[in-house]
Amino acid sequence: MPKRKLRFRKTTPREPALCGRLALITGANRGIGLAIARALAHEGCNLIITGRDERALAKARTELEKLQPAKLNLQVLAQSGDVRSPDSVDYLFALVRGLHMPLDILINNAGIGHPNRAVNELPYPTWNEVIDTNLNGLFLMTQAALAVMKRGSTIVNNLSIAAERVFPGSAAYNASKHGALGFTNTLREELRPKGIRVIALMPGATDTAIWNTLWPKAPRRKMLSAEAVARVVVGALRLPENTTLEKIVVMPSSGTL
């Protein structure tokens, strides 16, 4: 992807809470990640978006640049990468450090599912790929981000309601999300004295491409929209820094599928 010299604009006290803030979103080229990026663009955030699909990422960057208020001279940095790779994560955060401003918001959204399989039929490579993306990737991104986050920053981990519930046939996905919730809860306690908020985002069934893998015939019309989830996330980010908010559960009006 072509390199560009970016000048990220900082917020001033008279502007809305999120205006001029720097937000990094993983898995931002589609689904909930892209919806959150769109919502933050409307709020006037500088954005760093990352994902594995370079073409989709470039398309997302073009869209997000058009959404931001022109008068604010904000920027969007799109960098393809893989949250499972320490080298890829290190390269991304070398770019972040080059901006010479703190990271205010980290949205750990990247995640994958797997076809419905009982444990005795689940291939180990599938198990490993899901755990590597949904749990190891979460750890790598968060650990790297902490070096560039200060008091008043917020980390949002997109976990899904599978972090607290069990869905037969989704052993790897369930395990990754349960583990991610344990990680998120531990992280929150470690960062509480440093004034960095950690929020577990637990949306119910949301109409995104992950269902093509999990349940191709799922009733999409009964699901949440990615935009609805994004609105809730932005609402949480707008809250005062001293607000205690540990978990966001968003469910479709029709309940479970």
N, C-alpha and C positions, 0 to 999 in steps of 0.2 A: 504494500500500500504506500503511495507517495508520502514523503515526509514534508510537513509544512511547519513554518515558524509560527507558533501560537503565542498570543499575548492574552492571557486570561485576566479577566477583570474582577476585581474584588468588590465586595458589597460596601455600602456606606450606611450609617446609622438610620437614615431617613427612609431606606428602602425596605420592602417586605422581608420577612425573616429568612427566606430561602434565596433571595435575589443575590446573584454574584457568588453564591456558595459553589464549591467544587464537589461534584458527585461522581462516583465510579459505579457502574452497573455491569455485572457479568451476565452473560447470556442475553445481551441487550439487542440482538438482531431480530428477535421475534417474541411473541407471547407476552407474558407478564413483564419480562425485562424491558421490552420495547415500549410497552404501555407506560411503565414507570418512567422511562427516559422521556417519553413524550410529555407526561405530566410535569416532570421537573423542568423540561425546556420551557413550558408555559409559565413556570414559576420564575424563570430567569436564572436558572443554574448554569454554570459551566459544566460540561459533561465529558466524561471519559467512558466510552462504551467499548466492550470487548466481547468476543465470541469466536467460535472456530470457523464459521462460514464467512470468508472474507468478502465475497460478493454481496451477501445479505447485509453485512456490516457496513459496507460502503453505501448501499442504498439507504440504510437506516440513518447514517450520518447526514446524507443529503436532505432527507426529510426533516431531521431534527434541527438542522441549521435554519430551515425555513420557518420553523415553529417559534424560534426564539425572537423576542422583541428586538427589532433591528436597531433601535436607538441605544440599546445597552451594550452593543459590541461584544457579545458573549461568544464563546467558542465551543466546538465539539471536536474532541480527539477520538478517533476510531483506531483501535489497534487489535488486529487479530491475534488470538492466542488460545492456549489450552490451560485451564485451571489445574489440570492434573500434572502439569509439567513444571517442576521447580525452575528450570531455565526460562521457560516462557513467562512465568510469574515474575521472576527477577527482572527480566527485560522490561516488562510492563511498568514495574515500579521504578526502574531507572528513569523511564520517561516521566513518571509522576514527579519524582524528585527534581527533575529538570525544570519543572514549572515554578519551583521556588515558592510554593504556597501550600498550606496544610490541606489535607483531604478532609472535608467536612462530613461527607456522607458516603458510606460503602453499602451497596446493595448486593449481597451475595445471592444471586438468583440462578446461576447456571445449575442445571440438573437434568438428569435423564431417567427414563423408566425402562421397563423390560416387558416382553410378552408374558402373559399369564401362564405361569408354570408352577406346579407343585415342587416342593424342595427336592424330592427324589428325581425330578426331571430337569432341574435348573442347572445349566452348564456352568462350570466354574468360571470360564472367561466372562460370561455375562454377569455373574455375581461380582467379579473383580472390577469390571468396568463401571458398574453402578456405584459400588462403594468408593472407587477411586475418584469418580466425578463428584458425587453428592456429599462425600464426607472428607476425603483427603484434599480435594480441591478447595472445599470450604476452609479447611485448616490453613492451607498454603496461602490463600488470598488474604485471610484475616491476619495471619502472622506478619506478612509483608506490609499490610496496610497500617498496622499499629505504629510502625516507625514514622509515619507521616500524618498521624492523627493527634489532635490536641483536645484539651478539655472543651466540652460543648459539641463534640462530634457525635455521630450516631451510626451504628452498624445495624442493618436490617438483614436477617437471614430468612430467606424464603424456604420454609420447611414443609408446608402442606399439612393437612390434618392427619396424614399418615404418620406424623411424628408422635401422635398419641393414640392412634387407632391401629387396628390390625386388619389387613385385607388379604384373605387367602389367595395364594397364587402370586403374591407380590413380595416374597421373602426378602429379596435383595433391596428393593425399594423401601419396604418397611424398616429394615435394619438400618439402612443408610440414614433415614429420616429420624428414627429414634435416637441413633447415635449423634446426629446433628443437633437434636434438641438437648441432649446431655452436654455437648460441647458448648452450645449457646448459653445454657444456664450457668455453666462454669465460667465462661468468659464474662458474663454479666457481673458476677461477684468479684472477679479479678479487676474489672475496669471501673466498678462503682466508685472506688476512692479517687480515681483519676478523672471522674466527671465525663466519661464516655458512655453514652446509653447503648444498650444492646437489646434489640427487639426481635422476638420470634414471630415471624409472619406465618400464619397457618390458614391459608385459603382452602375452602372446600373445592369440590369439582369445578374447574375453570376451563372454559372453552379454548384450549390451546392445542398445539400439534403433538403434545406428549400422549394424547389419547390415541393417536395413530399406532402407537406401540402398546400402551397399556390395555386398551379396549376399543378397537376400531369401530365397533357398532354402538358405542356409548351414545346416549341421548343428549346431544350437545345443546338442544334448545332448553333443557332444564338447568344448564350450568350457569355459573357466574361468567361475566365478561372480564377479560383482562383489564379493561378500562375501569371497571368497578373496583377491582383490587387495587389498582394504581391510585385511585382517588382516596382510598382509605390510608394507604401508605403516606401519601402527601399530607393528609390531615394529621397523621401522627408526627411527621417531621416538622410540622408547623408549631407543635406544642412547645411551650417554654422549656428551656434546657433542664430546669429542676423538676420537670414532670416525671413521675414514676409510671412507666408503661413497659411491661415486660412481654406481653403477648397480645397479638392481634389475631382473632379468629373471624374469618369472613365466610359466611355460608350462603348458598343459593336460597332464595325464598321458598323453593319447593322442598327444601330439606335434602336428605341424602338421596342418591340415585338408586 
